[in-house]
Amino acid sequence: MKRIILLISLVTLGLVSCKKDVEQQAGPKPISTEQLKVPVDFKWTTTRNITLTVSGNANGLIEIISSKGVIYWKSYIRANQENEIRFNVPSYETAIKLRHQGQTVELELQSDKLNYSF
C-alpha cells in the first residue's frame, strides 16, 4: 500500500512539475548602436572628472578614498600652497574621503570642482 501511494505521488509530482518555458519576446534586437532608441537626456559616461584644490599646513601625502575604502588617488602636497589634483570617480559615487596627516574628512560630490583646506 505504501508503495502504491509513493508511486502515485511521484507520478503526480513528475507531471505537475513539468512546464514549458514561455519566452518573452522583446522585439527585434538592434544590429548596431545607431539602431538603439535612447532618451535624449541619457548619459553614456560611467565616470566623473573631479578637480580638487587642496591645501594643508604641512607637507605630506594626501589620499582620496571612496566611501567603501578604495583608494582612488595618492598625491604629495606642499604646505601652505594650493595643490590641484584631477581624478576620476565612478558616476554613482556621491562622496569621497580625504586623508592627510592622520586626519580624515568626507566631502560630498555636489560639483566637479572641490576645495578643501586641512
Biopython code that builds the backbone (N, CA, C, O; Angstrom):
import numpy as np
from Bio.PDB.StructureBuilder import StructureBuilder

atoms = [
    (1, "MET", "N", (0.818, -1.191, 0.000)),
    (1, "MET", "CA", (0.000, 0.000, 0.000)),
    (1, "MET", "C", (0.868, 1.263, 0.000)),
    (1, "MET", "O", (0.588, 2.234, -0.703)),
    (2, "LYS", "N", (1.930, 1.215, 0.813)),
    (2, "LYS", "CA", (2.832, 2.373, 0.870)),
    (2, "LYS", "C", (3.502, 2.589, -0.481)),
    (2, "LYS", "O", (3.719, 3.726, -0.900)),
    (3, "ARG", "N", (3.828, 1.492, -1.160)),
    (3, "ARG", "CA", (4.474, 1.615, -2.465)),
    (3, "ARG", "C", (3.546, 2.244, -3.493)),
    (3, "ARG", "O", (3.983, 3.042, -4.322)),
    (4, "ILE", "N", (2.279, 1.893, -3.442)),
    (4, "ILE", "CA", (1.317, 2.443, -4.392)),
    (4, "ILE", "C", (1.158, 3.950, -4.157)),
    (4, "ILE", "O", (1.140, 4.723, -5.115)),
    (5, "ILE", "N", (1.044, 4.371, -2.899)),
    (5, "ILE", "CA", (0.909, 5.799, -2.579)),
    (5, "ILE", "C", (2.168, 6.553, -2.998)),
    (5, "ILE", "O", (2.083, 7.648, -3.552)),
    (6, "LEU", "N", (3.334, 5.968, -2.734)),
    (6, "LEU", "CA", (4.593, 6.592, -3.123)),
    (6, "LEU", "C", (4.695, 6.701, -4.638)),
    (6, "LEU", "O", (5.125, 7.732, -5.153)),
    (7, "LEU", "N", (4.308, 5.660, -5.352)),
    (7, "LEU", "CA", (4.348, 5.662, -6.815)),
    (7, "LEU", "C", (3.382, 6.705, -7.386)),
    (7, "LEU", "O", (3.743, 7.424, -8.317)),
    (8, "ILE", "N", (2.182, 6.798, -6.855)),
    (8, "ILE", "CA", (1.204, 7.787, -7.323)),
    (8, "ILE", "C", (1.702, 9.203, -7.038)),
    (8, "ILE", "O", (1.543, 10.105, -7.860)),
    (9, "SER", "N", (2.304, 9.384, -5.869)),
    (9, "SER", "CA", (2.841, 10.706, -5.518)),
    (9, "SER", "C", (3.958, 11.115, -6.466)),
    (9, "SER", "O", (3.997, 12.261, -6.915)),
    (10, "LEU", "N", (4.868, 10.197, -6.777)),
    (10, "LEU", "CA", (5.975, 10.505, -7.677)),
    (10, "LEU", "C", (5.491, 10.811, -9.090)),
    (10, "LEU", "O", (5.993, 11.733, -9.732)),
    (11, "VAL", "N", (4.520, 10.044, -9.574)),
    (11, "VAL", "CA", (3.987, 10.273, -10.914)),
    (11, "VAL", "C", (3.270, 11.620, -10.963)),
    (11, "VAL", "O", (3.438, 12.380, -11.917)),
    (12, "THR", "N", (2.476, 11.914, -9.943)),
    (12, "THR", "CA", (1.765, 13.191, -9.886)),
    (12, "THR", "C", (2.747, 14.353, -9.823)),
    (12, "THR", "O", (2.574, 15.344, -10.532)),
    (13, "LEU", "N", (3.755, 14.246, -9.000)),
    (13, "LEU", "CA", (4.773, 15.288, -8.873)),
    (13, "LEU", "C", (5.511, 15.471, -10.190)),
    (13, "LEU", "O", (5.795, 16.602, -10.583)),
    (14, "GLY", "N", (5.823, 14.396, -10.867)),
    (14, "GLY", "CA", (6.508, 14.474, -12.148)),
    (14, "GLY", "C", (5.676, 15.144, -13.219)),
    (14, "GLY", "O", (6.211, 15.894, -14.036)),
    (15, "LEU", "N", (4.374, 14.888, -13.233)),
    (15, "LEU", "CA", (3.505, 15.500, -14.238)),
    (15, "LEU", "C", (3.246, 16.975, -13.951)),
    (15, "LEU", "O", (3.152, 17.780, -14.877)),
    (16, "VAL", "N", (3.132, 17.328, -12.690)),
    (16, "VAL", "CA", (2.831, 18.704, -12.325)),
    (16, "VAL", "C", (4.057, 19.603, -12.479)),
    (16, "VAL", "O", (3.919, 20.767, -12.856)),
    (17, "SER", "N", (5.235, 19.092, -12.197)),
    (17, "SER", "CA", (6.435, 19.928, -12.213)),
    (17, "SER", "C", (6.971, 20.200, -13.614)),
    (17, "SER", "O", (7.822, 21.075, -13.776)),
    (18, "CYS", "N", (6.517, 19.506, -14.597)),
    (18, "CYS", "CA", (6.993, 19.731, -15.963)),
    (18, "CYS", "C", (6.149, 20.810, -16.622)),
    (18, "CYS", "O", (4.962, 20.613, -16.882)),
    (19, "LYS", "N", (6.775, 21.958, -16.890)),
    (19, "LYS", "CA", (6.103, 23.057, -17.566)),
    (19, "LYS", "C", (6.987, 23.548, -18.690)),
    (19, "LYS", "O", (8.215, 23.516, -18.598)),
    (20, "LYS", "N", (6.357, 23.992, -19.730)),
    (20, "LYS", "CA", (7.098, 24.537, -20.846)),
    (20, "LYS", "C", (7.474, 25.979, -20.520)),
    (20, "LYS", "O", (6.632, 26.756, -20.070)),
    (21, "ASP", "N", (8.737, 26.337, -20.748)),
    (21, "ASP", "CA", (9.187, 27.705, -20.523)),
    (21, "ASP", "C", (8.628, 28.604, -21.616)),
    (21, "ASP", "O", (8.756, 28.319, -22.807)),
    (22, "VAL", "N", (8.008, 29.692, -21.186)),
    (22, "VAL", "CA", (7.453, 30.657, -22.130)),
    (22, "VAL", "C", (8.471, 31.776, -22.294)),
    (22, "VAL", "O", (8.835, 32.447, -21.328)),
    (23, "GLU", "N", (8.919, 31.967, -23.514)),
    (23, "GLU", "CA", (9.894, 33.016, -23.784)),
    (23, "GLU", "C", (9.171, 34.321, -24.074)),
    (23, "GLU", "O", (8.214, 34.366, -24.847)),
    (24, "GLN", "N", (9.655, 35.389, -23.430)),
    (24, "GLN", "CA", (9.076, 36.702, -23.695)),
    (24, "GLN", "C", (9.841, 37.327, -24.853)),
    (24, "GLN", "O", (11.070, 37.403, -24.839)),
    (25, "GLN", "N", (9.108, 37.761, -25.828)),
    (25, "GLN", "CA", (9.747, 38.379, -26.975)),
    (25, "GLN", "C", (9.756, 39.889, -26.791)),
    (25, "GLN", "O", (8.704, 40.507, -26.633)),
    (26, "ALA", "N", (10.941, 40.480, -26.812)),
    (26, "ALA", "CA", (11.090, 41.919, -26.607)),
    (26, "ALA", "C", (11.206, 42.672, -27.922)),
    (26, "ALA", "O", (11.499, 43.868, -27.917)),
    (27, "GLY", "N", (10.992, 42.027, -29.006)),
    (27, "GLY", "CA", (11.126, 42.684, -30.305)),
    (27, "GLY", "C", (12.474, 42.356, -30.916)),
    (27, "GLY", "O", (13.286, 41.651, -30.318)),
    (28, "PRO", "N", (12.703, 42.872, -32.105)),
    (28, "PRO", "CA", (13.975, 42.579, -32.778)),
    (28, "PRO", "C", (15.153, 43.235, -32.063)),
    (28, "PRO", "O", (15.051, 44.356, -31.565)),
    (29, "LYS", "N", (16.255, 42.524, -32.025)),
    (29, "LYS", "CA", (17.461, 43.058, -31.402)),
    (29, "LYS", "C", (18.162, 44.007, -32.374)),
    (29, "LYS", "O", (18.281, 43.713, -33.564)),
    (30, "PRO", "N", (18.629, 45.154, -31.852)),
    (30, "PRO", "CA", (19.346, 46.074, -32.742)),
    (30, "PRO", "C", (20.676, 45.462, -33.198)),
    (30, "PRO", "O", (21.359, 44.771, -32.443)),
    (31, "ILE", "N", (21.011, 45.739, -34.440)),
    (31, "ILE", "CA", (22.254, 45.219, -35.003)),
    (31, "ILE", "C", (23.429, 46.127, -34.659)),
    (31, "ILE", "O", (24.542, 45.647, -34.445)),
    (32, "SER", "N", (23.191, 47.427, -34.605)),
    (32, "SER", "CA", (24.262, 48.371, -34.302)),
    (32, "SER", "C", (23.746, 49.427, -33.323)),
    (32, "SER", "O", (22.544, 49.508, -33.068)),
    (33, "THR", "N", (24.656, 50.230, -32.778)),
    (33, "THR", "CA", (24.272, 51.261, -31.812)),
    (33, "THR", "C", (23.442, 52.371, -32.450)),
    (33, "THR", "O", (22.715, 53.071, -31.744)),
    (34, "GLU", "N", (23.532, 52.546, -33.744)),
    (34, "GLU", "CA", (22.731, 53.558, -34.426)),
    (34, "GLU", "C", (21.245, 53.205, -34.384)),
    (34, "GLU", "O", (20.393, 54.090, -34.467)),
    (35, "GLN", "N", (20.938, 51.931, -34.257)),
    (35, "GLN", "CA", (19.552, 51.487, -34.238)),
    (35, "GLN", "C", (18.933, 51.545, -32.835)),
    (35, "GLN", "O", (17.726, 51.354, -32.695)),
    (36, "LEU", "N", (19.723, 51.800, -31.813)),
    (36, "LEU", "CA", (19.196, 51.888, -30.450)),
    (36, "LEU", "C", (18.338, 53.132, -30.291)),
    (36, "LEU", "O", (18.656, 54.190, -30.834)),
    (37, "LYS", "N", (17.264, 53.001, -29.555)),
    (37, "LYS", "CA", (16.412, 54.147, -29.246)),
    (37, "LYS", "C", (16.713, 54.541, -27.797)),
    (37, "LYS", "O", (16.290, 53.871, -26.855)),
    (38, "VAL", "N", (17.446, 55.632, -27.644)),
    (38, "VAL", "CA", (17.921, 56.085, -26.337)),
    (38, "VAL", "C", (17.330, 57.464, -26.048)),
    (38, "VAL", "O", (17.294, 58.316, -26.936)),
    (39, "PRO", "N", (16.863, 57.695, -24.808)),
    (39, "PRO", "CA", (16.353, 59.025, -24.474)),
    (39, "PRO", "C", (17.424, 60.100, -24.676)),
    (39, "PRO", "O", (18.619, 59.838, -24.538)),
    (40, "VAL", "N", (16.977, 61.305, -25.003)),
    (40, "VAL", "CA", (17.888, 62.409, -25.296)),
    (40, "VAL", "C", (18.757, 62.758, -24.086)),
    (40, "VAL", "O", (19.924, 63.113, -24.255)),
    (41, "ASP", "N", (18.217, 62.665, -22.880)),
    (41, "ASP", "CA", (18.964, 63.055, -21.683)),
    (41, "ASP", "C", (19.790, 61.915, -21.079)),
    (41, "ASP", "O", (20.310, 62.062, -19.973)),
    (42, "PHE", "N", (19.920, 60.788, -21.777)),
    (42, "PHE", "CA", (20.706, 59.661, -21.276)),
    (42, "PHE", "C", (22.194, 60.006, -21.273)),
    (42, "PHE", "O", (22.725, 60.515, -22.260)),
    (43, "LYS", "N", (22.861, 59.722, -20.150)),
    (43, "LYS", "CA", (24.295, 59.995, -20.030)),
    (43, "LYS", "C", (25.063, 58.695, -20.239)),
    (43, "LYS", "O", (24.867, 57.721, -19.512)),
    (44, "TRP", "N", (25.928, 58.693, -21.226)),
    (44, "TRP", "CA", (26.686, 57.494, -21.574)),
    (44, "TRP", "C", (27.904, 57.298, -20.682)),
    (44, "TRP", "O", (28.470, 56.205, -20.651)),
    (45, "THR", "N", (28.314, 58.315, -19.970)),
    (45, "THR", "CA", (29.537, 58.220, -19.177)),
    (45, "THR", "C", (29.303, 57.392, -17.916)),
    (45, "THR", "O", (28.216, 57.395, -17.339)),
    (46, "THR", "N", (30.338, 56.694, -17.514)),
    (46, "THR", "CA", (30.269, 55.896, -16.283)),
    (46, "THR", "C", (31.184, 56.455, -15.206)),
    (46, "THR", "O", (31.221, 55.940, -14.089)),
    (47, "THR", "N", (31.922, 57.509, -15.537)),
    (47, "THR", "CA", (32.800, 58.149, -14.554)),
    (47, "THR", "C", (32.592, 59.654, -14.585)),
    (47, "THR", "O", (32.039, 60.212, -15.533)),
    (48, "ARG", "N", (33.055, 60.296, -13.509)),
    (48, "ARG", "CA", (33.025, 61.758, -13.421)),
    (48, "ARG", "C", (34.443, 62.263, -13.257)),
    (48, "ARG", "O", (35.244, 61.668, -12.536)),
    (49, "ASN", "N", (34.755, 63.364, -13.927)),
    (49, "ASN", "CA", (36.051, 64.014, -13.767)),
    (49, "ASN", "C", (35.926, 65.037, -12.641)),
    (49, "ASN", "O", (35.077, 65.927, -12.690)),
    (50, "ILE", "N", (36.776, 64.901, -11.635)),
    (50, "ILE", "CA", (36.740, 65.787, -10.479)),
    (50, "ILE", "C", (38.061, 66.558, -10.412)),
    (50, "ILE", "O", (39.129, 65.995, -10.651)),
    (51, "THR", "N", (37.977, 67.842, -10.089)),
    (51, "THR", "CA", (39.158, 68.661, -9.836)),
    (51, "THR", "C", (39.100, 69.094, -8.379)),
    (51, "THR", "O", (38.157, 69.764, -7.958)),
    (52, "LEU", "N", (40.107, 68.712, -7.617)),
    (52, "LEU", "CA", (40.175, 69.024, -6.194)),
    (52, "LEU", "C", (41.330, 69.990, -5.960)),
    (52, "LEU", "O", (42.470, 69.704, -6.327)),
    (53, "THR", "N", (41.034, 71.130, -5.351)),
    (53, "THR", "CA", (42.065, 72.071, -4.942)),
    (53, "THR", "C", (42.188, 71.933, -3.430)),
    (53, "THR", "O", (41.242, 72.211, -2.692)),
    (54, "VAL", "N", (43.354, 71.505, -2.979)),
    (54, "VAL", "CA", (43.541, 71.216, -1.560)),
    (54, "VAL", "C", (44.808, 71.884, -1.058)),
    (54, "VAL", "O", (45.786, 72.021, -1.793)),
    (55, "SER", "N", (44.780, 72.298, 0.199)),
    (55, "SER", "CA", (45.974, 72.865, 0.821)),
    (55, "SER", "C", (46.058, 72.343, 2.248)),
    (55, "SER", "O", (45.054, 71.976, 2.859)),
    (56, "GLY", "N", (47.271, 72.320, 2.757)),
    (56, "GLY", "CA", (47.487, 71.844, 4.118)),
    (56, "GLY", "C", (48.565, 72.651, 4.796)),
    (56, "GLY", "O", (49.306, 73.389, 4.146)),
    (57, "ASN", "N", (48.652, 72.508, 6.108)),
    (57, "ASN", "CA", (49.658, 73.259, 6.857)),
    (57, "ASN", "C", (50.967, 72.477, 7.000)),
    (57, "ASN", "O", (51.891, 72.938, 7.670)),
    (58, "ALA", "N", (51.050, 71.302, 6.378)),
    (58, "ALA", "CA", (52.275, 70.503, 6.425)),
    (58, "ALA", "C", (52.440, 69.755, 5.108)),
    (58, "ALA", "O", (51.455, 69.383, 4.469)),
    (59, "ASN", "N", (53.692, 69.537, 4.706)),
    (59, "ASN", "CA", (53.967, 68.701, 3.543)),
    (59, "ASN", "C", (53.522, 67.279, 3.868)),
    (59, "ASN", "O", (53.604, 66.844, 5.017)),
    (60, "GLY", "N", (53.059, 66.572, 2.874)),
    (60, "GLY", "CA", (52.716, 65.178, 3.126)),
    (60, "GLY", "C", (51.843, 64.581, 2.046)),
    (60, "GLY", "O", (51.472, 65.229, 1.067)),
    (61, "LEU", "N", (51.537, 63.336, 2.264)),
    (61, "LEU", "CA", (50.751, 62.549, 1.325)),
    (61, "LEU", "C", (49.268, 62.777, 1.590)),
    (61, "LEU", "O", (48.822, 62.784, 2.737)),
    (62, "ILE", "N", (48.517, 62.962, 0.516)),
    (62, "ILE", "CA", (47.061, 63.026, 0.630)),
    (62, "ILE", "C", (46.491, 61.848, -0.140)),
    (62, "ILE", "O", (46.951, 61.528, -1.236)),
    (63, "GLU", "N", (45.484, 61.206, 0.443)),
    (63, "GLU", "CA", (44.816, 60.087, -0.207)),
    (63, "GLU", "C", (43.355, 60.453, -0.442)),
    (63, "GLU", "O", (42.688, 61.010, 0.430)),
    (64, "ILE", "N", (42.878, 60.132, -1.630)),
    (64, "ILE", "CA", (41.475, 60.325, -1.981)),
    (64, "ILE", "C", (40.860, 58.927, -2.006)),
    (64, "ILE", "O", (41.289, 58.059, -2.767)),
    (65, "ILE", "N", (39.852, 58.727, -1.166)),
    (65, "ILE", "CA", (39.324, 57.389, -0.894)),
    (65, "ILE", "C", (37.822, 57.356, -1.166)),
    (65, "ILE", "O", (37.121, 58.337, -0.918)),
    (66, "SER", "N", (37.335, 56.234, -1.673)),
    (66, "SER", "CA", (35.896, 56.061, -1.903)),
    (66, "SER", "C", (35.190, 55.823, -0.574)),
    (66, "SER", "O", (35.828, 55.613, 0.458)),
    (67, "SER", "N", (33.864, 55.859, -0.621)),
    (67, "SER", "CA", (33.086, 55.595, 0.591)),
    (67, "SER", "C", (33.233, 54.146, 1.048)),
    (67, "SER", "O", (32.932, 53.830, 2.198)),
    (68, "LYS", "N", (33.696, 53.256, 0.153)),
    (68, "LYS", "CA", (33.901, 51.845, 0.501)),
    (68, "LYS", "C", (35.348, 51.546, 0.878)),
    (68, "LYS", "O", (35.687, 50.399, 1.172)),
    (69, "GLY", "N", (36.211, 52.574, 0.872)),
    (69, "GLY", "CA", (37.596, 52.380, 1.288)),
    (69, "GLY", "C", (38.594, 52.156, 0.163)),
    (69, "GLY", "O", (39.768, 51.901, 0.432)),
    (70, "VAL", "N", (38.162, 52.244, -1.086)),
    (70, "VAL", "CA", (39.060, 52.078, -2.233)),
    (70, "VAL", "C", (39.822, 53.387, -2.447)),
    (70, "VAL", "O", (39.218, 54.458, -2.512)),
    (71, "ILE", "N", (41.142, 53.295, -2.556)),
    (71, "ILE", "CA", (41.953, 54.490, -2.764)),
    (71, "ILE", "C", (41.941, 54.839, -4.251)),
    (71, "ILE", "O", (42.404, 54.068, -5.091)),
    (72, "TYR", "N", (41.398, 56.026, -4.556)),
    (72, "TYR", "CA", (41.348, 56.496, -5.936)),
    (72, "TYR", "C", (42.648, 57.170, -6.347)),
    (72, "TYR", "O", (43.090, 57.019, -7.486)),
    (73, "TRP", "N", (43.261, 57.906, -5.444)),
    (73, "TRP", "CA", (44.412, 58.717, -5.821)),
    (73, "TRP", "C", (45.270, 58.992, -4.608)),
    (73, "TRP", "O", (44.761, 59.165, -3.500)),
    (74, "LYS", "N", (46.590, 59.031, -4.823)),
    (74, "LYS", "CA", (47.547, 59.462, -3.810)),
    (74, "LYS", "C", (48.409, 60.539, -4.435)),
    (74, "LYS", "O", (48.825, 60.429, -5.588)),
    (75, "SER", "N", (48.674, 61.589, -3.656)),
    (75, "SER", "CA", (49.485, 62.668, -4.176)),
    (75, "SER", "C", (50.228, 63.329, -3.025)),
    (75, "SER", "O", (49.748, 63.355, -1.892)),
    (76, "TYR", "N", (51.391, 63.856, -3.327)),
    (76, "TYR", "CA", (52.170, 64.596, -2.341)),
    (76, "TYR", "C", (51.828, 66.064, -2.473)),
    (76, "TYR", "O", (51.893, 66.626, -3.566)),
    (77, "ILE", "N", (51.460, 66.694, -1.354)),
    (77, "ILE", "CA", (51.149, 68.122, -1.402)),
    (77, "ILE", "C", (52.145, 68.903, -0.555)),
    (77, "ILE", "O", (52.689, 68.391, 0.423)),
    (78, "ARG", "N", (52.368, 70.130, -0.944)),
    (78, "ARG", "CA", (53.283, 71.032, -0.223)),
    (78, "ARG", "C", (52.479, 71.898, 0.733)),
    (78, "ARG", "O", (51.324, 72.239, 0.477)),
    (79, "ALA", "N", (53.118, 72.241, 1.833)),
    (79, "ALA", "CA", (52.468, 73.040, 2.871)),
    (79, "ALA", "C", (52.179, 74.452, 2.376)),
    (79, "ALA", "O", (52.965, 75.047, 1.638)),
    (80, "ASN", "N", (51.024, 74.973, 2.804)),
    (80, "ASN", "CA", (50.616, 76.353, 2.553)),
    (80, "ASN", "C", (50.576, 76.730, 1.073)),
    (80, "ASN", "O", (50.780, 77.893, 0.726)),
    (81, "GLN", "N", (50.320, 75.769, 0.209)),
    (81, "GLN", "CA", (50.158, 76.012, -1.222)),
    (81, "GLN", "C", (48.884, 75.324, -1.684)),
    (81, "GLN", "O", (48.500, 74.276, -1.164)),
    (82, "GLU", "N", (48.238, 75.932, -2.671)),
    (82, "GLU", "CA", (47.086, 75.272, -3.265)),
    (82, "GLU", "C", (47.584, 74.222, -4.250)),
    (82, "GLU", "O", (48.347, 74.528, -5.167)),
    (83, "ASN", "N", (47.155, 73.005, -4.056)),
    (83, "ASN", "CA", (47.547, 71.885, -4.901)),
    (83, "ASN", "C", (46.312, 71.406, -5.657)),
    (83, "ASN", "O", (45.289, 71.095, -5.048)),
    (84, "GLU", "N", (46.408, 71.348, -6.972)),
    (84, "GLU", "CA", (45.274, 70.923, -7.787)),
    (84, "GLU", "C", (45.471, 69.467, -8.196)),
    (84, "GLU", "O", (46.507, 69.094, -8.746)),
    (85, "ILE", "N", (44.462, 68.659, -7.917)),
    (85, "ILE", "CA", (44.505, 67.228, -8.232)),
    (85, "ILE", "C", (43.295, 66.911, -9.107)),
    (85, "ILE", "O", (42.163, 67.253, -8.765)),
    (86, "ARG", "N", (43.543, 66.263, -10.227)),
    (86, "ARG", "CA", (42.463, 65.837, -11.120)),
    (86, "ARG", "C", (42.392, 64.314, -11.109)),
    (86, "ARG", "O", (43.406, 63.632, -11.258)),
    (87, "PHE", "N", (41.185, 63.793, -10.931)),
    (87, "PHE", "CA", (41.000, 62.345, -10.858)),
    (87, "PHE", "C", (39.583, 61.996, -11.297)),
    (87, "PHE", "O", (38.735, 62.877, -11.436)),
    (88, "ASN", "N", (39.334, 60.721, -11.514)),
    (88, "ASN", "CA", (38.022, 60.212, -11.926)),
    (88, "ASN", "C", (37.422, 59.363, -10.816)),
    (88, "ASN", "O", (38.134, 58.672, -10.087)),
    (89, "VAL", "N", (36.108, 59.426, -10.704)),
    (89, "VAL", "CA", (35.370, 58.557, -9.789)),
    (89, "VAL", "C", (34.202, 57.943, -10.558)),
    (89, "VAL", "O", (33.758, 58.517, -11.552)),
    (90, "PRO", "N", (33.700, 56.797, -10.122)),
    (90, "PRO", "CA", (32.506, 56.243, -10.764)),
    (90, "PRO", "C", (31.331, 57.213, -10.625)),
    (90, "PRO", "O", (31.219, 57.913, -9.618)),
    (91, "SER", "N", (30.475, 57.253, -11.610)),
    (91, "SER", "CA", (29.385, 58.232, -11.617)),
    (91, "SER", "C", (28.380, 58.007, -10.491)),
    (91, "SER", "O", (27.650, 58.929, -10.128)),
    (92, "TYR", "N", (28.329, 56.802, -9.935)),
    (92, "TYR", "CA", (27.399, 56.550, -8.829)),
    (92, "TYR", "C", (27.922, 57.077, -7.491)),
    (92, "TYR", "O", (27.168, 57.141, -6.521)),
    (93, "GLU", "N", (29.185, 57.448, -7.428)),
    (93, "GLU", "CA", (29.790, 57.902, -6.164)),
    (93, "GLU", "C", (29.217, 59.264, -5.774)),
    (93, "GLU", "O", (29.163, 60.177, -6.597)),
    (94, "THR", "N", (28.791, 59.397, -4.515)),
    (94, "THR", "CA", (28.195, 60.653, -4.041)),
    (94, "THR", "C", (29.094, 61.392, -3.053)),
    (94, "THR", "O", (28.859, 62.565, -2.765)),
    (95, "ALA", "N", (30.110, 60.724, -2.538)),
    (95, "ALA", "CA", (31.016, 61.357, -1.570)),
    (95, "ALA", "C", (32.382, 60.682, -1.644)),
    (95, "ALA", "O", (32.499, 59.525, -2.048)),
    (96, "ILE", "N", (33.417, 61.434, -1.244)),
    (96, "ILE", "CA", (34.772, 60.889, -1.143)),
    (96, "ILE", "C", (35.336, 61.261, 0.223)),
    (96, "ILE", "O", (34.814, 62.133, 0.918)),
    (97, "LYS", "N", (36.409, 60.578, 0.583)),
    (97, "LYS", "CA", (37.110, 60.901, 1.819)),
    (97, "LYS", "C", (38.522, 61.355, 1.468)),
    (97, "LYS", "O", (39.145, 60.826, 0.547)),
    (98, "LEU", "N", (39.017, 62.337, 2.210)),
    (98, "LEU", "CA", (40.393, 62.805, 2.072)),
    (98, "LEU", "C", (41.134, 62.456, 3.351)),
    (98, "LEU", "O", (40.625, 62.671, 4.451)),
    (99, "ARG", "N", (42.341, 61.914, 3.204)),
    (99, "ARG", "CA", (43.163, 61.582, 4.366)),
    (99, "ARG", "C", (44.515, 62.278, 4.213)),
    (99, "ARG", "O", (45.201, 62.119, 3.203)),
    (100, "HIS", "N", (44.888, 63.062, 5.247)),
    (100, "HIS", "CA", (46.155, 63.792, 5.230)),
    (100, "HIS", "C", (46.638, 63.958, 6.672)),
    (100, "HIS", "O", (45.905, 64.454, 7.529)),
    (101, "GLN", "N", (47.852, 63.549, 6.924)),
    (101, "GLN", "CA", (48.481, 63.691, 8.246)),
    (101, "GLN", "C", (47.612, 63.089, 9.358)),
    (101, "GLN", "O", (47.484, 63.673, 10.434)),
    (102, "GLY", "N", (47.022, 61.931, 9.098)),
    (102, "GLY", "CA", (46.219, 61.250, 10.108)),
    (102, "GLY", "C", (44.799, 61.779, 10.262)),
    (102, "GLY", "O", (44.027, 61.242, 11.056)),
    (103, "GLN", "N", (44.445, 62.810, 9.526)),
    (103, "GLN", "CA", (43.110, 63.392, 9.603)),
    (103, "GLN", "C", (42.304, 62.948, 8.386)),
    (103, "GLN", "O", (42.794, 63.014, 7.258)),
    (104, "THR", "N", (41.063, 62.495, 8.611)),
    (104, "THR", "CA", (40.191, 62.053, 7.530)),
    (104, "THR", "C", (38.921, 62.894, 7.533)),
    (104, "THR", "O", (38.282, 63.073, 8.570)),
    (105, "VAL", "N", (38.564, 63.408, 6.356)),
    (105, "VAL", "CA", (37.332, 64.188, 6.204)),
    (105, "VAL", "C", (36.540, 63.641, 5.021)),
    (105, "VAL", "O", (37.102, 63.023, 4.116)),
    (106, "GLU", "N", (35.240, 63.874, 5.039)),
    (106, "GLU", "CA", (34.385, 63.429, 3.945)),
    (106, "GLU", "C", (33.854, 64.641, 3.198)),
    (106, "GLU", "O", (33.405, 65.613, 3.806)),
    (107, "LEU", "N", (33.911, 64.572, 1.862)),
    (107, "LEU", "CA", (33.402, 65.644, 1.002)),
    (107, "LEU", "C", (32.281, 65.095, 0.133)),
    (107, "LEU", "O", (32.413, 64.025, -0.463)),
    (108, "GLU", "N", (31.179, 65.831, 0.063)),
    (108, "GLU", "CA", (30.084, 65.480, -0.831)),
    (108, "GLU", "C", (30.456, 65.907, -2.251)),
    (108, "GLU", "O", (31.027, 66.980, -2.447)),
    (109, "LEU", "N", (30.140, 65.089, -3.223)),
    (109, "LEU", "CA", (30.436, 65.392, -4.630)),
    (109, "LEU", "C", (29.255, 66.130, -5.247)),
    (109, "LEU", "O", (28.545, 65.581, -6.089)),
    (110, "GLN", "N", (29.048, 67.366, -4.830)),
    (110, "GLN", "CA", (27.948, 68.165, -5.338)),
    (110, "GLN", "C", (28.316, 68.895, -6.620)),
    (110, "GLN", "O", (27.441, 69.397, -7.325)),
    (111, "SER", "N", (29.607, 68.955, -6.923)),
    (111, "SER", "CA", (30.060, 69.614, -8.149)),
    (111, "SER", "C", (31.333, 68.907, -8.617)),
    (111, "SER", "O", (31.875, 68.057, -7.911)),
    (112, "ASP", "N", (31.802, 69.267, -9.812)),
    (112, "ASP", "CA", (33.018, 68.657, -10.340)),
    (112, "ASP", "C", (34.272, 69.394, -9.886)),
    (112, "ASP", "O", (35.385, 68.966, -10.190)),
    (113, "LYS", "N", (34.102, 70.499, -9.159)),
    (113, "LYS", "CA", (35.243, 71.255, -8.614)),
    (113, "LYS", "C", (35.073, 71.346, -7.113)),
    (113, "LYS", "O", (34.073, 71.863, -6.615)),
    (114, "LEU", "N", (36.066, 70.834, -6.394)),
    (114, "LEU", "CA", (36.015, 70.817, -4.934)),
    (114, "LEU", "C", (37.208, 71.574, -4.366)),
    (114, "LEU", "O", (38.280, 71.613, -4.971)),
    (115, "ASN", "N", (37.009, 72.171, -3.200)),
    (115, "ASN", "CA", (38.084, 72.860, -2.477)),
    (115, "ASN", "C", (38.070, 72.386, -1.031)),
    (115, "ASN", "O", (37.009, 72.219, -0.430)),
    (116, "TYR", "N", (39.273, 72.171, -0.477)),
    (116, "TYR", "CA", (39.371, 71.829, 0.937)),
    (116, "TYR", "C", (40.727, 72.267, 1.465)),
    (116, "TYR", "O", (41.739, 72.205, 0.767)),
    (117, "SER", "N", (40.720, 72.712, 2.712)),
    (117, "SER", "CA", (41.959, 73.124, 3.369)),
    (117, "SER", "C", (42.077, 72.393, 4.699)),
    (117, "SER", "O", (41.174, 72.460, 5.533)),
    (118, "PHE", "N", (43.192, 71.695, 4.895)),
    (118, "PHE", "CA", (43.436, 70.990, 6.160)),
    (118, "PHE", "C", (44.005, 71.951, 7.176)),
    (118, "PHE", "O", (44.282, 71.559, 8.309)),
]
sb = StructureBuilder()
sb.init_structure("model")
sb.init_model(0)
sb.init_chain("A")
sb.init_seg("    ")
for serial, (resi, resn, name, xyz) in enumerate(atoms, 1):
    if name == "N":
        sb.init_residue(resn, " ", resi, " ")
    sb.init_atom(name, np.array(xyz, "f"), 0.0, 1.0, " ", f" {name:<3s}", serial, name[0])
structure = sb.get_structure()
